[in-house]
Amino acid sequence: MTDWEDLRRDMVEFQIAARGLSDSRVLATMREVPRHLFVGRGMEASAYGDHALPIGEEQTISQPYMVALMTAALRLTGQEKVLEIGTGSGYQTAVISKLADRVFSVERIETLATRARETLDTLGLTNISILVGDGTIGWKEFAPYDRILVTAGSPAVPISLIEQLADPGILVIPVGPRKMQQLRIVEKRDGIIEKHDEGGCAFVPLVGKDAWEVPTG
Ligand code: SAH
């Protein structure tokens, strides 16, 4: 029988802590969340590898280190209302839901949203709401959000997301050309917006009204 806990402990030690990420709450949470339940059937054995994996619909579950890096950048204390754009498998949603008060997550592909909902329900995570729609316009109904996380690559920061970010607030988003981005951290404080980049990354495109065009054909 596979010892998933051992695989998770190794994942955190050799892929995340070894790269210098030391946020103990993030590390502890990633030791807990069963990542193998978020990948497609038959791929469970690869779930703890040091890479992204396909989840269908040409989308991917992000590499464990990237999930850790983005989650740490959000600097969650447990009190926050978080907006996530790009639910995908729901894995990062699960990680964040354990470190924040409430998560609102938007996914444009209905089949992925439905599957993510089922997995999150199985795990008994009740502080997550999922909307099927275009996340480039945010989720106005519950704004403002203390934190916003976008898990798909965008040509620029969508204006609606800046507007729906609370003050103080932190927004994390991969920004750049279609295949290569910089992980951008946007902080709002006393009405002032500050930005810095945390390094290169490669995400699937953010597709919608205020990002890349919907693929045709
Ligand atoms: N955090 C997810 C990453 C999924 S990949 C995981 O680890 O599983 C990015 C996701 O963003 C894909 O599921 C894609 O369908 C979704 N996406 C792309 N553009 C979007 C948009 N405008 N609104 C909402 N979701 C979007």
Boltz pocket constraint, residues with backbone or C-beta under 6 A from the ligand:
constraints:
  - pocket:
      binder: B
      contacts: [[A, 59], [A, 60], [A, 61], [A, 62], [A, 85], [A, 86], [A, 87], [A, 88], [A, 89], [A, 90], [A, 91], [A, 92], [A, 93], [A, 106], [A, 107], [A, 108], [A, 109], [A, 112], [A, 133], [A, 134], [A, 135], [A, 136], [A, 151], [A, 152], [A, 204], [A, 205], [A, 206], [A, 207], [A, 208], [A, 209]]
      max_distance: 6.0
